[in-house]
Amino acid sequence: MKITNANHPNALENIIKSLESKPDKGIVREQKNKQDISDKVELSTKRQEIQKLVDKVKAIPEVRTEKVEKIKEAIKSETYNVKGELVAKSILKSNILDEIL
């Protein structure tokens, strides 16, 4: 089967010639980009704020020693009283969370 275009017999040749005569847009863009390229580093203020917060959190001790000391003293003096219900709730809560996660 042969497909011909009787209305524009030289259409393909005309398209090829027009493409050959025009500069490639990619090359023009590439040349523009080469001229416009400049290295630039900008640190956002949010990044700086986050870093300050991270530093503050790292400065806080993981163990609150004053609270631990109070509890130790209460245990030694036998005045430390824990409700069994609170302990049970805490155990159940941690087990449920372990199963979910």
C-alpha positions as CSV (number, residue, x, y, z in Angstrom):
1,M,0.0,0.0,0.0
2,K,1.4,3.4,-1.0
3,I,0.3,6.6,0.7
4,T,0.7,9.8,-1.2
5,N,-0.2,13.3,-0.6
6,A,-1.4,14.8,-3.9
7,N,-2.0,18.2,-2.5
8,H,1.5,18.7,-1.1
9,P,3.9,16.4,-2.9
10,N,7.0,18.0,-1.5
11,A,5.8,18.5,2.1
12,L,8.3,16.2,3.6
13,E,11.2,17.8,1.9
14,N,10.0,21.3,2.9
15,I,9.8,20.2,6.6
16,I,13.3,18.8,6.4
17,K,14.7,21.9,4.8
18,S,13.0,24.2,7.4
19,L,14.4,22.1,10.3
20,E,17.9,22.2,8.8
21,S,17.8,26.0,8.4
22,K,16.5,26.8,11.9
23,P,19.0,26.6,14.9
24,D,18.2,23.9,17.3
25,K,16.2,25.3,20.2
26,G,18.0,23.0,22.6
27,I,21.3,24.5,21.7
28,V,20.0,28.0,22.1
29,R,18.6,27.1,25.5
30,E,21.8,25.4,26.5
31,Q,23.8,28.5,25.6
32,K,21.4,30.8,27.6
33,N,21.6,28.4,30.6
34,K,25.4,28.5,30.5
35,Q,25.3,32.3,30.7
36,D,22.7,32.4,33.5
37,I,24.2,29.7,35.7
38,S,25.7,30.8,39.0
39,D,26.2,28.9,42.2
40,K,24.2,30.2,45.1
41,V,23.5,28.8,48.5
42,E,20.7,30.2,50.7
43,L,19.9,28.8,54.1
44,S,16.4,29.4,55.2
45,T,15.6,30.9,58.5
46,K,13.4,27.9,59.3
47,R,16.4,25.6,59.0
48,Q,18.3,27.8,61.4
49,E,15.4,27.8,63.9
50,I,15.1,24.1,63.6
51,Q,18.8,23.7,64.3
52,K,18.5,25.9,67.4
53,L,15.6,23.7,68.7
54,V,17.5,20.5,68.0
55,D,20.4,21.9,70.0
56,K,18.1,22.8,72.9
57,V,16.6,19.3,72.9
58,K,20.0,17.7,72.9
59,A,21.0,19.8,75.9
60,I,18.1,18.5,78.0
61,P,19.2,15.4,79.9
62,E,17.3,12.2,79.1
63,V,16.9,11.4,82.8
64,R,15.4,14.0,85.1
65,T,17.8,13.4,88.0
66,E,15.9,15.5,90.5
67,K,12.7,13.5,90.0
68,V,14.6,10.3,90.2
69,E,16.2,11.4,93.5
70,K,12.8,12.3,95.0
71,I,11.4,8.9,94.1
72,K,14.5,7.2,95.6
73,E,14.2,9.1,98.8
74,A,10.4,8.3,99.0
75,I,11.2,4.6,98.5
76,K,13.9,4.6,101.2
77,S,11.6,6.4,103.7
78,E,8.8,4.0,102.7
79,T,6.5,6.9,101.8
80,Y,6.4,6.1,98.1
81,N,2.9,4.9,97.3
82,V,1.9,3.7,93.8
83,K,-1.7,2.9,92.9
84,G,-1.9,-0.6,91.4
85,E,-4.5,0.7,88.9
86,L,-2.1,3.2,87.4
87,V,0.6,0.5,87.1
88,A,-1.9,-1.9,85.4
89,K,-3.1,0.8,83.0
90,S,0.5,1.6,82.0
91,I,1.3,-2.1,81.4
92,L,-1.8,-2.7,79.3
93,K,-1.3,0.5,77.4
94,S,2.3,-0.3,76.5
95,N,1.3,-3.9,75.5
96,I,-1.5,-2.6,73.2
97,L,0.8,-0.1,71.6
98,D,3.4,-2.8,71.0
99,E,0.9,-5.0,69.3
100,I,-0.4,-2.1,67.1
101,L,3.0,-0.9,66.1
